[in-house]
Amino acid sequence: MSVDIILATEDLTREFSGFVAVNGVNLALIGPNGAGKTTCFNLLTKFLPPTRGRIVYKGHDITAMAPADVARMGMVRSFQISAVFPHLTVLENVRVALQRQRGGSFDFWRSTKALNQYNERAHALIDDVGLSSFVNATAVGLPYGRKRALEIATTLALDPELMLLDEPTAGMGHEDIDRIVALIKRVSANRTVLMVEHNLKVVSTLSDRITVLTRGRILAEGDYATVSAHPEVREAYLGVGHA
């Protein structure tokens, strides 16, 4: 398998008590509810072990690795349900993520002054995701769409080489979606982004290649024009009468 391929899978499969949620998948980006998209992400980032198959990242077999070890290699994900520290401020959340620069040291017990070296970069990331007016707000009090934006900021703070985003625009209004789409497009210039997304406008704007997943299997692959015209894809999304 070529090391030029940043992430690849071979016959990736996950079964739950006889139900096959992911069946022989390579990569998946879109598909209707229940298609197996988040399960696939959980397999790729090692939050679930595969029933069978192999996952290769930058030429290294990571199938048996722990999630934290995969993240240290540069593959970082966001979650479908926002995963931030609820009782820290927006600034503190981003600053915690930036502490990765110190290796294994997380200075929770150090004074605020000791962490000020991260402030400039933290404020830049917070501004990028449109949260400047919330910089001192506690995360638990943020609207859902703003929490999603904060999670993207903390993901970017880890400076990943491969970023996996699970429905990054879920719960956002049009203005927030436009801002996040522009941000993802900008950061994808120097890194690989793999995304699960239901908003087809977002998919058409951002995706170079789309893999459609349904019932755990790959249904179609190609650019947006190709997959959106595929009769089985239209049936999966819209129903038989619209195929």
Residue frames relative to the residue before (quaternion, step in Angstrom):
aa qw qx qy qz dx dy dz
M 1.0000 0.0000 0.0000 0.0000 0.00 0.00 0.00
S 0.4705 -0.7133 0.4460 0.2664 3.61 -0.73 1.05
V 0.4394 -0.6887 0.5089 0.2713 3.59 -1.02 0.85
D 0.5133 0.6279 -0.4251 0.4019 3.61 1.27 -0.10
I 0.6202 0.4941 -0.3338 0.5097 3.58 1.25 -0.34
I 0.3438 -0.7840 0.4735 0.2073 3.59 -0.44 1.18
L 0.8051 0.0097 0.0118 0.5929 3.62 1.00 -0.72
A 0.1081 0.7873 -0.5983 0.1019 3.55 -0.86 0.96
T 0.1548 -0.7679 0.6118 0.1098 3.55 -1.23 0.48
E 0.1991 -0.7503 0.6177 0.1262 3.52 -1.26 0.49
D 0.8485 -0.1261 0.0463 0.5118 3.56 -0.63 1.20
L 0.1661 0.8229 -0.5272 0.1314 3.59 0.98 0.81
T 0.0640 0.8092 -0.5700 0.1271 3.56 -0.62 1.20
R 0.0028 0.7725 -0.6350 -0.0089 3.55 -1.15 0.74
E 0.1012 -0.7933 0.6001 0.0177 3.53 -0.81 1.11
F 0.1432 -0.7576 0.6310 0.0852 3.57 -1.14 0.75
S 0.8169 -0.2376 0.1194 0.5118 3.59 -0.30 1.29
G 0.7911 -0.3176 0.1438 0.5026 3.54 0.85 1.00
F 0.6344 0.4876 -0.3363 0.4967 3.61 1.25 -0.32
V 0.2621 -0.7768 0.5563 0.1357 3.58 -0.70 1.09
A 0.1853 -0.8161 0.5423 0.0746 3.58 -0.30 1.29
V 0.7688 0.0720 -0.0359 0.6344 3.57 1.11 -0.73
N 0.0510 -0.8412 0.5346 -0.0633 3.53 -0.59 1.19
G 0.8523 -0.1560 0.0726 0.4939 3.57 -0.31 1.27
V 0.3120 0.8016 -0.4607 0.2186 3.59 1.05 0.73
N 0.3290 -0.6880 0.6055 0.2273 3.53 -1.24 0.59
L 0.7421 -0.2659 0.1899 0.5852 3.64 0.39 -1.16
A 0.1243 -0.8102 0.5713 0.0430 3.58 -1.04 0.75
L 0.1077 -0.8086 0.5764 0.0481 3.57 -0.94 0.87
I 0.8263 0.0669 -0.0195 0.5589 3.62 0.79 -0.87
G 0.2517 0.7391 -0.6022 0.1663 3.52 -1.34 0.33
P 0.6120 -0.5690 0.3932 0.3836 3.60 -1.17 0.44
N 0.7072 -0.4290 0.3350 0.4512 3.58 -1.31 0.19
G 0.8053 0.2618 -0.2087 0.4892 3.54 -0.99 0.89
A 0.4417 0.7220 -0.4443 0.2936 3.59 1.25 0.13
G 0.5657 -0.6061 0.3872 0.4034 3.60 1.18 -0.44
K 0.3539 0.7837 -0.4615 0.2181 3.59 1.29 0.18
T 0.7095 0.4368 -0.2744 0.4801 3.61 0.76 -0.98
T 0.5991 0.5424 -0.3625 0.4641 3.60 1.04 -0.64
C 0.6306 0.5257 -0.3257 0.4689 3.56 1.02 -0.79
F 0.6405 0.5098 -0.3180 0.4783 3.60 0.97 -0.85
N 0.6516 0.5218 -0.3139 0.4523 3.60 0.96 -0.86
L 0.6355 0.5075 -0.3212 0.4851 3.57 1.12 -0.63
L 0.6713 0.5179 -0.3003 0.4369 3.58 0.87 -0.97
T 0.7661 0.3494 -0.1832 0.5074 3.58 0.99 -0.85
K 0.5319 -0.7097 0.3430 0.3094 3.56 1.35 0.42
F 0.3994 0.6780 -0.5111 0.3458 3.58 1.11 0.64
L 0.7351 0.1773 -0.1630 0.6337 3.56 1.36 -0.14
P 0.3614 -0.6990 0.5578 0.2639 3.62 -1.02 0.69
P 0.4637 -0.6748 0.4819 0.3121 3.62 -0.96 0.71
T 0.5265 -0.5882 0.5037 0.3508 3.55 -1.22 0.51
R 0.7484 -0.1668 0.0883 0.6359 3.53 1.14 -0.72
G 0.5661 0.5916 -0.4507 0.3554 3.54 -1.29 0.27
R 0.3382 -0.7397 0.5613 0.1531 3.53 -1.37 0.19
I 0.1692 -0.7636 0.6166 0.0895 3.57 -1.12 0.76
V 0.0740 -0.8044 0.5894 -0.0093 3.55 -0.79 1.07
Y 0.0559 -0.7898 0.6107 -0.0105 3.57 -0.83 1.09
K 0.8391 -0.1009 0.0032 0.5346 3.56 -0.65 1.19
G 0.7457 -0.4261 0.2065 0.4687 3.54 0.97 0.93
H 0.6556 0.4889 -0.3105 0.4844 3.60 1.28 -0.05
D 0.4157 -0.6858 0.5392 0.2571 3.57 -0.94 0.89
I 0.0630 -0.8265 0.5594 -0.0050 3.59 -0.51 1.20
T 0.2909 0.8152 -0.4720 0.1671 3.58 1.29 0.14
A 0.7778 0.3373 -0.1732 0.5012 3.59 0.94 -0.84
M 0.4985 0.6828 -0.4190 0.3311 3.61 1.23 0.04
A 0.5148 -0.6255 0.4953 0.3138 3.56 -1.29 0.46
P 0.6578 -0.5377 0.3474 0.3968 3.62 -1.14 0.58
A 0.6635 0.5147 -0.3189 0.4395 3.61 0.91 -0.87
D 0.6485 0.5158 -0.3202 0.4593 3.57 1.02 -0.75
V 0.6303 0.5189 -0.3259 0.4767 3.58 1.07 -0.76
A 0.6433 0.5224 -0.3213 0.4582 3.58 0.98 -0.83
R 0.6484 0.5200 -0.3212 0.4540 3.60 0.99 -0.78
M 0.6338 0.5229 -0.3286 0.4657 3.57 1.20 -0.46
G 0.6419 -0.5632 0.3114 0.4169 3.59 1.28 -0.11
M 0.5967 0.5214 -0.3826 0.4751 3.61 1.24 0.28
V 0.0442 0.8244 -0.5522 0.1161 3.57 -0.29 1.31
R 0.1682 -0.8133 0.5537 0.0601 3.57 -1.01 0.82
S 0.2942 -0.6570 0.6428 0.2619 3.48 -1.42 0.20
F 0.4058 -0.7238 0.5123 0.2210 3.56 -1.28 0.32
Q 0.6141 -0.5521 0.4183 0.3783 3.57 -1.26 0.51
I 0.7128 0.2770 -0.1875 0.6165 3.57 1.15 -0.70
S 0.5309 -0.6786 0.3988 0.3140 3.56 -0.66 1.12
A 0.1122 -0.8023 0.5861 0.0149 3.57 -0.84 1.07
V 0.2773 0.7270 -0.5764 0.2494 3.56 -0.02 1.35
F 0.5597 -0.5591 0.4631 0.3996 3.59 -1.28 0.17
P 0.3531 -0.8109 0.4165 0.2103 3.61 -0.16 1.26
H 0.7659 0.3798 -0.2010 0.4783 3.59 1.01 -0.71
L 0.5506 0.5247 -0.4252 0.4906 3.56 1.25 0.47
T 0.5424 -0.6017 0.4652 0.3569 3.56 -1.20 0.42
V 0.6898 -0.4380 0.3634 0.4474 3.54 -1.33 0.16
L 0.6644 0.5020 -0.3037 0.4629 3.59 0.88 -0.94
E 0.6753 0.4985 -0.3046 0.4502 3.59 0.88 -0.90
N 0.6143 0.5488 -0.3472 0.4483 3.61 1.02 -0.74
V 0.7012 0.4555 -0.2762 0.4738 3.57 0.82 -0.97
R 0.6465 0.5324 -0.3202 0.4429 3.57 1.01 -0.79
V 0.5976 0.5469 -0.3574 0.4648 3.60 1.07 -0.68
A 0.6655 0.4979 -0.3051 0.4649 3.59 0.92 -0.89
L 0.6560 0.5253 -0.3124 0.4429 3.58 1.00 -0.79
Q 0.5595 0.6219 -0.3883 0.3865 3.60 1.18 -0.40
R 0.4338 0.6895 -0.4627 0.3498 3.58 1.25 -0.12
Q 0.5568 0.6205 -0.3835 0.3973 3.59 1.17 -0.56
R 0.6646 0.4978 -0.2956 0.4724 3.59 1.20 -0.47
G 0.5574 -0.6069 0.3956 0.4056 3.58 1.25 0.18
G 0.8255 -0.2056 0.1606 0.5004 3.60 -0.79 -1.01
S 0.5836 0.6119 -0.3680 0.3868 3.61 1.24 -0.05
F 0.0159 -0.7686 0.6393 -0.0164 3.58 -0.78 1.08
D 0.2439 -0.8462 0.4655 0.0884 3.55 -0.30 1.34
F 0.0469 0.8280 -0.5560 0.0551 3.59 0.75 0.99
W 0.7175 0.4577 -0.2490 0.4622 3.57 1.07 -0.72
R 0.5578 0.6142 -0.3902 0.3991 3.61 1.25 -0.10
S 0.6161 -0.5506 0.4104 0.3859 3.56 -1.26 0.37
T 0.6446 -0.5107 0.3988 0.4058 3.54 -1.26 0.43
K 0.6085 0.5803 -0.3492 0.4136 3.59 1.01 -0.79
A 0.6507 0.5366 -0.3155 0.4348 3.58 1.02 -0.80
L 0.7137 0.4449 -0.2486 0.4805 3.59 1.19 -0.51
N 0.4393 0.7342 -0.4385 0.2749 3.59 1.24 -0.08
Q 0.5236 0.6420 -0.4110 0.3803 3.60 1.20 -0.36
Y 0.6873 0.4806 -0.2815 0.4663 3.59 1.19 -0.48
N 0.4730 0.7359 -0.4155 0.2494 3.57 1.22 -0.32
E 0.6605 0.5275 -0.3315 0.4191 3.59 0.84 -0.90
R 0.6834 0.4620 -0.2792 0.4915 3.58 0.90 -0.94
A 0.6284 0.5392 -0.3372 0.4479 3.61 1.00 -0.78
H 0.6672 0.4937 -0.3037 0.4680 3.59 0.89 -0.90
A 0.6288 0.5339 -0.3379 0.4532 3.61 1.04 -0.73
L 0.6638 0.4912 -0.2979 0.4789 3.60 0.97 -0.85
I 0.6419 0.5236 -0.3169 0.4619 3.56 0.99 -0.85
D 0.6459 0.5046 -0.3118 0.4805 3.58 1.01 -0.77
D 0.6175 0.5736 -0.3356 0.4206 3.59 1.01 -0.83
V 0.7613 0.3538 -0.1934 0.5078 3.59 1.00 -0.81
G 0.5748 -0.6582 0.3507 0.3368 3.57 1.26 0.37
L 0.5424 0.6424 -0.3865 0.3792 3.58 1.13 0.57
S 0.2665 0.8080 -0.4968 0.1714 3.60 1.20 0.33
S 0.6935 0.4702 -0.2819 0.4675 3.58 0.99 -0.78
F 0.6925 0.4387 -0.2658 0.5072 3.61 1.31 -0.12
V 0.3023 0.8230 -0.4604 0.1393 3.58 1.30 0.05
N 0.7678 0.3210 -0.1840 0.5230 3.61 1.04 -0.70
A 0.4611 0.6780 -0.4472 0.3575 3.58 1.27 0.20
T 0.4677 -0.6504 0.5177 0.3004 3.57 -1.11 0.67
A 0.5673 -0.6589 0.3770 0.3193 3.56 -0.82 1.02
V 0.6267 0.5702 -0.3506 0.3989 3.60 0.99 -0.80
G 0.7102 0.4635 -0.2626 0.4602 3.61 1.11 -0.58
L 0.5019 0.6640 -0.4271 0.3533 3.60 1.24 -0.03
P 0.5294 -0.5727 0.5044 0.3707 3.61 -1.16 0.52
Y 0.6767 -0.5345 0.3130 0.3980 3.57 -1.13 0.65
G 0.6675 0.5145 -0.3125 0.4382 3.59 0.86 -0.92
R 0.6464 0.5090 -0.3125 0.4748 3.58 1.08 -0.71
K 0.6056 0.5351 -0.3549 0.4701 3.59 1.10 -0.64
R 0.6244 0.5304 -0.3370 0.4639 3.57 1.03 -0.77
A 0.6469 0.5135 -0.3169 0.4663 3.56 0.97 -0.84
L 0.6355 0.5241 -0.3231 0.4659 3.59 1.02 -0.80
E 0.6479 0.5157 -0.3307 0.4527 3.58 0.94 -0.80
I 0.6288 0.5154 -0.3390 0.4733 3.59 1.02 -0.71
A 0.6268 0.5333 -0.3331 0.4602 3.59 1.02 -0.76
T 0.6839 0.4685 -0.2972 0.4739 3.61 0.92 -0.86
T 0.6029 0.5422 -0.3536 0.4664 3.59 1.13 -0.62
L 0.6738 0.4849 -0.2904 0.4760 3.58 0.93 -0.90
A 0.5935 0.5883 -0.3611 0.4138 3.58 1.11 -0.64
L 0.6405 0.5240 -0.3154 0.4645 3.58 1.19 -0.50
D 0.3103 -0.7951 0.4659 0.2333 3.57 1.39 -0.10
P 0.1079 0.8426 -0.5213 0.0820 3.62 0.78 0.99
E 0.4401 -0.6507 0.5465 0.2902 3.53 -1.24 0.51
L 0.7568 0.1380 -0.0752 0.6345 3.56 1.18 -0.71
M 0.0858 -0.8084 0.5824 -0.0009 3.58 -0.64 1.16
L 0.1346 -0.7836 0.6049 0.0448 3.56 -0.76 1.12
L 0.0832 -0.8154 0.5728 -0.0111 3.57 -0.59 1.18
D 0.1879 -0.7904 0.5784 0.0734 3.56 -0.63 1.18
E 0.8122 -0.2324 0.0774 0.5295 3.58 -0.26 1.37
P 0.0070 -0.8687 0.4952 0.0037 3.62 0.67 1.05
T 0.7383 0.3993 -0.2452 0.4852 3.63 1.10 -0.48
A 0.3579 0.7509 -0.4914 0.2581 3.61 1.24 0.15
G 0.8335 0.2199 -0.1719 0.4769 3.56 -0.96 0.92
M 0.5881 0.5972 -0.3617 0.4082 3.59 1.25 0.04
G 0.4678 -0.6336 0.5387 0.2992 3.54 -1.26 0.52
H 0.7270 -0.4590 0.2826 0.4254 3.58 -1.28 0.34
E 0.6580 0.5174 -0.3218 0.4424 3.59 0.91 -0.86
D 0.6647 0.4905 -0.2997 0.4773 3.58 0.98 -0.86
I 0.6257 0.5418 -0.3400 0.4465 3.58 0.99 -0.82
D 0.6594 0.5128 -0.3160 0.4498 3.58 0.86 -0.93
R 0.6543 0.5157 -0.3122 0.4566 3.59 1.00 -0.83
I 0.6914 0.4752 -0.2812 0.4658 3.59 0.90 -0.94
V 0.6137 0.5359 -0.3488 0.4631 3.60 1.03 -0.73
A 0.6536 0.5050 -0.3114 0.4699 3.59 0.93 -0.88
L 0.6450 0.5225 -0.3148 0.4604 3.57 1.02 -0.81
I 0.6663 0.4942 -0.3075 0.4661 3.60 0.85 -0.96
K 0.6375 0.5273 -0.3273 0.4566 3.57 0.99 -0.82
R 0.6676 0.5049 -0.2992 0.4581 3.56 0.99 -0.85
V 0.7271 0.4359 -0.2659 0.4590 3.62 0.80 -0.95
S 0.5986 0.5745 -0.3672 0.4204 3.61 1.19 -0.38
A 0.4799 0.6802 -0.4354 0.3426 3.59 1.26 -0.13
N 0.8117 0.1936 -0.0986 0.5422 3.62 1.06 -0.63
R 0.7372 0.2735 -0.2452 0.5671 3.57 1.15 0.56
T 0.4964 -0.6273 0.5067 0.3216 3.57 -1.32 0.28
V 0.1001 -0.7815 0.6144 0.0423 3.57 -0.98 0.90
L 0.0758 -0.7526 0.6537 0.0222 3.56 -0.92 1.03
M 0.0304 -0.8514 0.5181 -0.0760 3.55 -0.56 1.19
V 0.2110 -0.6942 0.6705 0.1551 3.52 -1.21 0.74
E 0.1541 0.8025 -0.5560 0.1521 3.59 -0.72 1.02
H 0.3248 -0.7512 0.5465 0.1779 3.58 -0.97 0.91
N 0.6215 0.5495 -0.3435 0.4402 3.59 1.13 -0.59
L 0.3031 -0.8065 0.4794 0.1672 3.57 -0.22 1.27
K 0.5694 0.5644 -0.3912 0.4518 3.59 1.17 -0.43
V 0.6372 0.5109 -0.3144 0.4839 3.56 1.03 -0.80
V 0.6447 0.5290 -0.3109 0.4559 3.57 0.95 -0.93
S 0.6890 0.4866 -0.2876 0.4536 3.58 0.85 -0.96
T 0.6591 0.5140 -0.3060 0.4559 3.59 1.11 -0.66
L 0.8057 0.3632 -0.1474 0.4442 3.57 0.87 -0.96
S 0.7332 0.5069 -0.2542 0.3754 3.57 0.89 -0.89
D 0.3311 -0.7166 0.5833 0.1913 3.54 -1.01 0.93
R 0.7868 0.0267 0.0131 0.6165 3.56 1.05 -0.82
I 0.1636 -0.7986 0.5778 0.0410 3.53 -0.93 0.98
T 0.1108 -0.7453 0.6531 0.0757 3.53 -1.09 0.83
V 0.2163 -0.7840 0.5733 0.0993 3.58 -0.72 1.09
L 0.1409 -0.7924 0.5925 0.0348 3.53 -0.80 1.11
T 0.1149 0.7675 -0.6282 0.0558 3.56 -1.05 0.78
R 0.8410 0.0230 -0.0787 0.5348 3.54 -0.91 1.03
G 0.7225 -0.4739 0.2377 0.4437 3.56 1.02 0.85
R 0.7043 0.4326 -0.2591 0.4997 3.58 1.26 -0.12
I 0.5291 -0.5968 0.4913 0.3500 3.55 -1.24 0.46
L 0.2284 -0.7885 0.5623 0.0989 3.56 -0.82 1.06
A 0.7909 -0.1183 0.1223 0.5879 3.57 0.93 -0.90
E 0.0992 -0.7759 0.6202 0.0591 3.54 -1.27 0.51
G 0.4491 0.6800 -0.5068 0.2811 3.56 -1.16 0.58
D 0.6776 -0.4294 0.3515 0.4826 3.57 -1.21 -0.34
Y 0.7327 -0.4526 0.2678 0.4320 3.57 -1.28 0.25
A 0.6379 0.5370 -0.3376 0.4366 3.60 0.94 -0.83
T 0.6647 0.5147 -0.3009 0.4502 3.56 1.01 -0.85
V 0.7463 0.4145 -0.2491 0.4574 3.58 0.69 -1.04
S 0.6452 0.5290 -0.3421 0.4322 3.62 1.03 -0.66
A 0.6849 0.4570 -0.2788 0.4944 3.59 1.21 -0.47
H 0.4888 0.6763 -0.4260 0.3495 3.60 1.27 -0.20
P 0.4587 -0.7255 0.4286 0.2819 3.63 -0.58 1.07
E 0.6699 0.4883 -0.3165 0.4612 3.63 0.98 -0.71
V 0.6033 0.5338 -0.3552 0.4742 3.59 1.14 -0.57
R 0.6518 0.5079 -0.3076 0.4718 3.58 0.95 -0.88
E 0.6462 0.5127 -0.3181 0.4673 3.57 1.03 -0.75
A 0.6522 0.5276 -0.3144 0.4442 3.58 0.96 -0.84
Y 0.7300 0.4190 -0.2357 0.4858 3.56 1.03 -0.78
L 0.8236 0.3013 -0.1014 0.4698 3.54 0.85 -1.03
G 0.5608 -0.5931 0.4055 0.4114 3.60 1.18 -0.36
V 0.7127 -0.4926 0.3012 0.3983 3.56 -1.26 0.51
G 0.6863 0.5304 -0.2936 0.4018 3.56 0.89 -0.91
H 0.7190 0.4246 -0.2413 0.4944 3.57 1.25 -0.39
A 0.4436 0.7199 -0.4469 0.2918 3.57 1.27 -0.07
